[in-house]
Structures are given as C-alpha cells and as structure tokens.
Amino acid sequence: MSKVFEANITHQVSDFLYDNLKKVTSFEKANQKMYSAFGIIHFFDNNEELETLKEILSITNNTVEERDRAEYGDFQTNSDLANKVTLHLASKNIFPEVIIEPTCGKGNFILASLRNFKNIKYVFGVEIYKPYVWESKFSIVDFFLSNPNSNKPEISIVHCNVFDFDFKAIAKKHATTSILVIGNPPWVTNSKLGSLNSTNLPQKTNFKNHSGLDAMTGKGNFDIAEFITLTMIETFQNMKGNLLLLVKNSVIKNIVFDQNKNQYKISDIEKYCIDSKKEFNVSVEAALFYCKLNSNPTLNCLEFDFYNNQKSQLKFGWLSDKFVSNIDTYIHTKEIDGECPFVWRQGLKHDCSTVMELDKVNGHYVNGLNEEVKLEDGLVYGILKSSDLKNTVINQTRKFTIVTQRKVGQETKYIKTEYPKTYHYLIQHQANFDARKSSIYNNKPLFSIFGIGDYSFKPFKVAISGLYKTFHFTLILPQNNKPVMLDDTCYLIGFDKIEFAVYALILLNSNTTVQFLQSVTFLDAKRTFTKDVLMRIDLLELAKKIDKTDLRKELEALNEKYKFNLTLDLWDNFISEMTPVNNRQITMFA
C-alpha cells in the first residue's frame, strides 16, 4: 500500500494504472479507458492530473502521512461495518438501481454496495476532500480488478461541496428507478466547522426558523448531518427507494420530532444503535437512521441494537400530539402530561466564572484567578451547580457568586455608589467581561448577566440538574437568610412558602413523575432535562391523584430527617395556587 494524491492505493491498482496509462497522452483518452474498464466517469479532471499520476507511479514506495480529520467530524466508516449495513439492507429485500452517497469519504459504503447489491446501474458519490475522491476511485478499481465478473454500473465520484451539488438533477433523471441514499455525513455542528474556517458549510441560514434568543444562544446551531439528511429526504422523498445514514442519536430524535410538522413522505422509520467506541474509537452516541421513501408519513421510530436486531428495544415518537421517548411506558403516566402550573426557569448565566464565582477561604472570598477579593456581602449569594444537586435538601453551598442585576437588562451603575468595593473589583476585571463571546451581552449594561428575575430571589426552590441523568429533584433552602442561586445548567421553580416547596418536592420525586420523565426524556441528549420537558409535568393533575396517606408518609419522613415541622394544613392552598383563575371563579359561583 502506498500513497498517490495523499490517497491510499494498492499495488494492484498502481500497477494497473501505470501499465495501462503510461503511454496515454490525453486525459480524455485515459477517462475512456477507465470508463470502459470500471464504469467510472471523469476519472481525471485534466491532463495535469494524468501526468502527475504517471510521474508518481513511476516512483515506488511513495508515502504521505495521513491527515487527522476527526476535528471536522470525519469518522470514516470501516469496511466491515459498511458491509454489514448493506447486507442488513439486502436482508430487507432492498436491491437499489441507483446508489447515492452525499459525503462518500473513502468510498467504503459504495464498495459494500457494489459487493452486495447486484442490480445497481448508477452510483453517485460526492466528496469535498480531494484525497478521498482519489482513494474512492482507486478502491473501486481495486474491487473490479479483484472481482472482474461483478456488475459494473456507471460510477460518478464528484469532487464537490455537498451543499453545492445538484441532487435534484439525479432525482429528475432517475425518477422511475429504485434508489438508495446511504452514507455517513460529518458528525459536527455548523458552529464547529465555522470555527475551523471550513468551506464545507451550507449557506448561512436559520433553517429551523428559530427566533430571538433561541437563535442567538444555541438553538440556531445545528448538526451538519441533520441538514444533509433532511436535504436528502426533501430531494428524494417522492422516489421509490430507501435512505440509510449513520448519524448522531440527536439527529434521529430531531428528525422524528420535526416529522410531525414536516410530514415528509417517509415511513418504517428505524434506528439501529451502534457501538461508536468499537467502530470509530470515539465516545459519541450514534446510530443508523433508516426510512422508506415515497410512502405515507409515519411519526414514530422503532429502535434496535444493530448487532442483535431481531426485536426492537422500544418505540419513540409522536402519540397524538405528544412527543415521547418510550411510547409503551408513556401510556401508564400520560394523565400527568400537560402543563406545569409553575414556570420552570434556568439558573443564572454570566460566562465569566473566574471573576464572578468565588470560594470562601478562612472567611475571605477567593476568585477563579486565585485572587483574594474584598467585597460587600450585598451582591454575593451562594450558588449551586448541577454537580451539587445530589441530596434531597440543601442549605449550604460550596461556592458563591456576584449577582449584579435583579432582572435582565437592569442598569448596573448603582453598584458604583452602593457597593464601591464590588464595583472596584468588577471594573478591575472588565476585560474578562468584554471577552465574553456570546452576542447576548452586546449593547447591555456593564457586568450583565442572564437567567435572572424575581424567581431567582424566591427563598425556597425545587431544582434539578439539566446535565445529569438522575431523575431526582432537590429542595434548596436559604443560606444566611439569603436565597441561593443556581447556574444555567440547572432548572428551578421558586416558592415563598416552604410548605409549597416541600409539597412540590414530594410530587416531583414520586414514582409517577419518575416513570413519566423516563418516558419523555432521551438519556443520550446533551441535556436530559430541559424547560420544555419539565413544563409538561402537570403538578395539579398529579396532586389530585396522589394518595393522601402516601403524601403524609413522605412529609413525615422529611420532617424527621431534616428537622422540619411541616403539616398538610396548607395543602388546599397549594392546590388553589395551582388552579387556573377561571376554574377558581367557576368553583366560587357553583
């Protein structure tokens, strides 16, 4: 094995090319030879490529170190996995006439298709990285040299940005044939590629139509593989055939979620989980996304283990107007799937932890720069992070934070006069604030924070980590007669009365809530819990259904363990607090 154009080439292929092309003087004649022998059109783009190839092949043992393209989400599918995937499709009686691979890489899916599908007439591979284009061509030549009796379709491996390639032309030309879209698009987001100055990006667009803060703070960031998958579905949904792409689990979830709105003509949606560590040596949750094209839209997905796919593990997707992660278990707790009467909020966000977050050492505040800091206590509050929310009740924090505003956008000039030490400290580190990259801080007052409001200053809070996969809620009590803050990895609801907070805690930690959350959350998500998920917990409905004996038992256990002295005397008030105003008026006049 040696290298030509930075692409791997076997000795069998290099010998064939050298022997058959050394006397050819024009790339057009060379292309005719390659088409006649292997079905590959446009093998060379120009005479320079032909002459360079001949020159390189005349020099033996040419080696070039292969570039690591993992940072671009480039995880090449190994031959064994590609072969198993195509055999799996063949076992479903899928035998396409047209193969389309939107990002073909080194061509392993194309080779596996040539090996396992006997009716292929056309192959289209698109690849932006020129060495991979060459390696795909070399590998195809090697395959046919080793398998001279194999069916030879017309093969086109195009050096092109996938976002610039005209897939609609293929759909139009082959409208009556059976197609298979197959491949492994890049496992990377648009913002990551942008930071790498990559040209392999779609035209800048908010393709999911996120608005305002969502578009600015992350929801506008999307997975390149998701964009490519949706493009393939949109382009080929009216054609007879199938689609199978290897993508991150989150992409599959998003596509099934959006299917309720998009109503693409796809059905038999299936997810086949793979071992990414074994196949690619990366810790990414990924799977094969499969669907049948040109069919009545379906809104749910069966999940399988690819290595043992006889029986589905679960089914997720839409049930009526609800999106759930496990349809079978969801049915048992669907009664509490509604709208939470209390608004779940994210904790505060400042993106300046080295300055804003403090430890207390020997009675002194110390920041993340290991500087001892002298401040007034007025703007300093205890803060909890996701990793702190382990116990059922918390009344002490290990860290503190400076809270510069009581609501988003509040002017911060008051700090200079009311808290001069704090102002002096903050202004000393203004460069740290100015270095914050998020556009949410643009044109905002000095030292601005987000995720702050009246709810932040409620004395009693019930919170959960958005990052950890523990279905457990925590009661947070005041510290030194001041409310405790949470960071933006946490979600919270706040109360003025400890009784209300404890009642909510008991309801949220009940078996019914746990089972419900397990049926609507995805454990492989970046955030297991989000505001959208938590807002689905109908605490009022749950409160109506809970057994009063169980409620009293849980309250007594909390009283005993945490030295509370709480009763159910305010339970009816709690129910009233959660009841919509219109319902209360109806009750009053009934």
N, C-alpha and C positions, 0 to 999 in steps of 0.2 A: 504493500500500500504506500503510495506517495501522494504528493500534493501538486495540483495544477490550478491556477487561479484561486489559490487558498482553499481548494476543494479536494476532498479525498477522492482518489481514483485507483482502481485495482490495476494490477499489472496486466490482467487480461484485457481491460478496456484500453489502457495506454498502448499496449502492443497493437491492438486492432486499429486504433486511430492513427498511429504512426505508419503502419503498413499500408493503410488504405487512403490516407490523405497526404502523404509526404510529397506526392507528385501533382497534387491538385493545386491549381494556382488561383482559383476564384472561390469566394465563399458561397456563391450561388450554386456552383457545381458540387461543392462539399455538402451543402444543405440537401441537394437532390440525392446524393449518396446516402446520407443519414436518414432521409425520409424513406427511401426505398428499403433500407435495411431494418429500420426500427420504428418507422411511423412518426418520428419526431420532426415537427416542422420548425423552421427558423433556428436550427441548431447554433449557427453563428449569426451574429448581427452585422458583421463587416469583415473585410479582408484582414484588418489588423488582428482581430481575434484568431482567425485561422492561422496566420503566420506566427503569432505568439505561441499558440498551442504547439505547432510543429517544432518550434525552437525549444520549447520547454521539454517536449517529449524526447528530443534528441539528447537531453542531458539526464542521466539516470540519478536515482536517489534524491530527487528534489523534495525537500521538506520545508514546511512553513508552520510555525506554531499556531494552533487554532485559537481564535479569539473566544473569550468567555462572554457570551451574550445573555447570560441569565438576568442581568440587570434590566434588560429590555423585555423581560417576561418570556424569553426564548428558551423553552424547555422542549427539546426535540423528542418526539415520540420514538421509543426504541422499536426495532423491527419486530420483536416478539409480541409486544403489546399491539402494534398495528395489525399484525397477522391474526391475533386472537379477536380483535374487534371486527375485522372483515369476515372472519369465519362465523362470528356471532350473527352478523347480518345475513350471511348466507343461510344459516340455520333457520332464519325467519322467512326464507324463500324470497330474499331480496337479491335480484340479479340485474343491476342497472346497465343501461346502454351508454349513459354519459356520466363521467366522474368529474366532479368539480371540487377542487381544494383551494379555498381562498387564500391561505397562507401555507404553502406546501413545504417550506423548510427544505430539509434534505431529501424529501420525497418518499419517506417510508410508507405513508398511507397509500400513495399512488402505486408503489411496488406491491404492497399487500393486496391492493385491488386487482392489479394485473394477475397476481398469483391465484386469487380466489374467486374472481368473477369472470366467467367465460364469454359473456355476451357484450363486452364493452366495445363501443365503436369510436368514442371520443373521450379524451382526457384533457382537462384544463387545470393547470396549476399556476398559481400566482405567487410570486415571492419577491420581496423588496431587497433582500441581501444577495448580491450577485454571486458570491462564492457558493451559496446554497443552490442557486439556479444551476450552476455548473455541476454541482455534486448530484443534483436530481437527474440531470441528463446523463451523467456518467453512470449512475446507478441503474438507470433504465437500460442503457446499452449493455451493461454487465448482466442484467437479468436476461435479456434476449439472447446474448451470447451463450449463456448457460442453459437457456430454455428455448432453443431455436424453433421448436414446433408450437410455441404458445401463440395465442391470438394477438395480432399486432394492430391495435386501434390507432387512430390519428391522435398524436400527443402534442400538446402545446404547453410548454413551460415558459411563462412570461415573466420577464424582469420588470416589475411594476409595483408601485404602492397600491395595496389592496383597495384603498379608498378612491383611487383614480381609475381603477379597472372597470370596464363596461360589462357587468354581468348580465344586464338586461338584454344585450345583444345575443348572448348564449340562450337566454330564455326564449327569445323570439325565434331564433334559428332552429332550436330543438324543441319546439312547443309540444310535439306529439310523442316525444321519446321519454323513456323512464330514466330519471336522473337520481344521482346520489351526491349530496353535498357532505363532504367528510373532511375532518382535519382537526387541528389543534391550534386555535388562534392564540395570540400572545396573552399571557396571564399578567396583565399590567393595566394600570389606570391611565387615563389621559393626562392627569396632572404629573404622574411619574415620568411618562415619556416627554412631557413638556419640559420638565426639569432637566432631562438629559439632552435637550435640544434635538429631539428626534424629529425626522420628517415624516415618520410613519404614523400620522395623526389625521383624523377626519377634519374637515373644515370646521373651524371653531363654531360650535352651536350648542345651545342648551336643549339637547334633543329630547329630553323628557319634560320640557316646559316647566322646570322649577322656577319659582318666583322669589324675589326679595332675598331674605336672609338665608333661605334654604340653598339657593343657587350660590350664595357667597361663602357659605360655611361648610360645604362638603357634599350636599346632595347633588350639586351640579357636577361633581366629579364622578365619572362613570368608567366602567370597565371596558377596555377596548374590545375584548372578546364578546361582551354583550352587544356592543354596537355592531360588530361583524355578524354575529348570529342573527340579530334582528334584520340586518340588511339582507342576509341570505333568505330568511323566511319571507320577507316582503317581496323579494325578487322572484322567488320560485314557488310561492305558495299555491299558484294555480296550475302547477305542473304535476304530472304523475311522478311520484318518487318519494324519497326519504331524506332525512337530514340527521347526521350524527356528528357532533362536535365535542371535543374534550375541553371543558371549561371549569372554572371555579364553581363550587356549590352555590355561591351567592348569585351567580349569573342565572342559574337554572331557576332559583327561587324568584328572582326578579321577573324573568320571562313568564313564568306561570302566573305570578301576581298581576302583571300587566295584561295578560291574556284576557282577563275579564273586560278590559277596556278595548284592547286591540282587536279581539275576535279574529285572529289570524286563522286561515284555513288549514289548521294542523290538528291532528288527533293522535291517539295512542302515545301520549307523551310519557317518556320513561327516563329515569335517572339511574345510572349504573355507577355505584361508588367504587373508586379505585384507591389503591394504596400509593399515594404520591411519593412517600418516602422510598418505597421499594422501586417504583418506576422511574422517578426523576431525582431522587435524593433531595427533596425539598419538603418542608412542613407546610403544605397548602392543602386545604380541603377541596378536592376536585372530583369530577365525575364525568361520565359520558352522558351527554344530552341527546336523546333520540326523539324524533317525532315523524309521523307520516304526513306527507304533504297532500294538498288538494282534497281535503276531507272536511266534514262538519266540525267546527271548532269544539274542542274539549277544554275544560278549565281545571283539570287536576292531573297529577303526575304520580305514577307508581314508582317506588324506589326499590332498587335491587342491590345486592352485592355482586359486582361484576364477576368475581371469581367463583361464585356459587349462586347463580341467578335463577334457580328453579322456582323460587317462591318470593314474592315481593315482601319487603320488610314493613312497609307502611305506604299509605297514600296521603299526599298533601295537596292543597289547592283550595278551590272555592266550593263552599257548601252554601247554597242560596247566595246571600250577599256577604258572607263571612269567609275570610282567608285564614286557613288553619294549617298547622304543621303535621297534624295526625287526625285525619277525618274519623277514624274508628273510635279513638278515645275521646275526641271532642264531643261527640254525641251525648256523653254522660254528664257533661257540665255546661252544655250550651245555654242553659237558662240564665247563667250569670254573664253571658256575653252581651254587653250593652254599652252603657256609657257611665263612667265613674262620676259620681256627683261632686267629687273634689278634683280640682285640676292638678295633675302631676306636672312638676317642674323639674328642670335640670338645675344642678348646682351652679355655683358661680364660675366664670371663665375670665382669666386675666392674661394667660400666655406670657407670664413674667415671673415664674416661680422663684428664681434665685433672689429676687428683690421682695416679692410680695409674701412669700411663705417663710415662716420663722419657726425656729425651735426655741425652747426656753431652757437655758443652762445656768444653774446657780442664780436663778432669779433674773437673768438678763436675756434679752432676745438676741438670737444669732441667725443671720440670714444664710441663704444658699451659697454665698461667696465667703462664708466663714468670717463675716464681719460682725462684731458686737454692735448692736443697734440700740440707740436710746430713743424711745417713743413715748408719747402719751398713750394711755390704755384705751382712750375713747374709740379709736377706729380699729382696734385689734380684737379679733374674735377667734375662738377655737375653730378649727376646720377638720373635717373628716374626708378621707378618700375612699375609693372602692375597697382597697385592701384593709381598711379599718372596720368595715361593716361585718364583723364576724359574730359578735354577740347579739343577743336579743335586745338588751338595753345598754346604752352607752351614756355616761355622764361626764367623761373626761376625754380630752383629745391630746394627741402627742405633738400636734403641730398647730400653729396659729397663722392667721392671715390678716392683711390690712384690707379693710373694706372702705373704699373711697367714695362710694355712692350708695344711696338708698333706692335708686331706680335708674334704669338705663338712660343715659344722656344727661343726667343731672350735672349741673355746673360744679366744678371742684375748687373754685377759687376760695371757698370758705375755709379750706384746710389751712391756708397760709396764716389766717388770723386766729382760728380756733384751735389749731393743733400745729404750732410752729415747728416743734421737733420733728413731727411726722412729715411736714412739708419739706423741711430741710433735707431729710433723709431721701424722700422721693425725688426731689429736684436734683440731688446728687447723682441719682441713677436714671436720669431722664433718657440717657442714650439707650438703656435697656428697653424702655417703653417704646422709643422711636424705632427700635429694631424689630418690633413685632410685625410679622408679615401679613397677617390677616387684614383684608380690606374693611372688616367691620369696625376697625379703630380709626379709619380715615375720617378726618374732619370732626372728631369727637373731642370732648374736653380732655385736658391732661389727666393721665393715670386712669383712664376709663376702664371699666370692667363690664362684663355682660352676665346674663343669668342672675340678675339681682332685681328684687322687687319687695313689696310688702310681705310676700310669702317667706322671704329669706329671714325675716325677723320674728317669725312666729316662734314662741318659746318651745313648743313641743312639735317634733317632726317624726314622721314614719318614712323610712328611706330604704332603698335597695340599690345595689351596685348594678350598673349597666353592663359591666365588663365580665363579671364572674358568673359562672353557670350554676349558682346556688339559689334555689327558689325559697329565699328566706328574707324576711323584712325585719328591720331594726327600729326600735324606739330610741329617739335621741332627745335627751333631756338638756336643759340649760346648764351652762358651766359658769360658775361665779356670777350667777344671776343675769347672764347674757345668753342670747340664743347662739347655738352652734351652727356654723356654716358647713356646706358640703361642696365638693368640687364638681366640675361638669361631667365627671364620669358617673355621677350618682343621680338618682331621681327621688323626689320627695313630695310629700303633701304635709302642710303645716296646720297646727291647731292652737287655739288659745287655751283650751281646757285639756288637762292631762287625761281626763276620763275619755274624751272623744278620741284622743290619740291612741289610748290603750284599746278601746273598742275596735278601732280600725286595724290595729296591730293583730288582734285576735282573729278578725275576719280574714285578713290578708295571709296569715300563716296557717289558715285552716286547710285541711286535706282537699276540700273542694277547690279552693283557689290554686293550690299547687297543681292539682290534676288539670285544671283549666289552662294554667300558664304552660304546662308541659305540652299541651295540645295546640298551642298557638305560637310558640316560640321555636326558633331554629338554633340549636346548640352550636352550629358551626358559624353562626353570624358573628360579625365583629363585635356587635353589642347584642347580647341575648335579650336584654330588656330595653325597650325604647318607650318614649312617651306614648306613641300610637298604641303599643301593646297594653301598657298599664291603664290607659284610658278606657280600654274595653272591659275592665273589671267593674261590674255593676254592684257596688257595695250595698246599695239599698236592697236589691233583689237578694243578695247573699244574706243580709241582716234579717230579712223576712223569713228565710229558710232555716237559719241556724237554730239548733236545739238549745233552748234556754238553759237546760241542765249542763250541756257541754260548755256553753258560754260562761256560766257561773264557775264551773270547774277550772277553766283556763284562767279566769280572773283571779281565783283564789291561789292558783299556782304562782302567778306573777306577784301577787301580794306577798306571799310567803318568801319567795326567792329574792325579791328586790325591795322588801320592806315598804311596799305601798300600803295604803289603807283605802282602797277604792271599792266602790259598790256599783250596782247596776241602777242606782237611783236616776241617773241621767240618760239611761238607755232610750227612753221615749223621746227625749230632747234630741238625742243623736239621730234617731230615725226622722224626726221632724226637720232637722238640719239638712238631711239628705233628700227630703221630699221636694219635688219641684213646686214652686209657688202656686201654680194653677191647681195642682192636686190638693194643696192645703186649703185653698179657697173653696173648692168643691166640698171638702170634708166639713168645713165650718158651716156651710149652708145646707148640708144634707139633712 
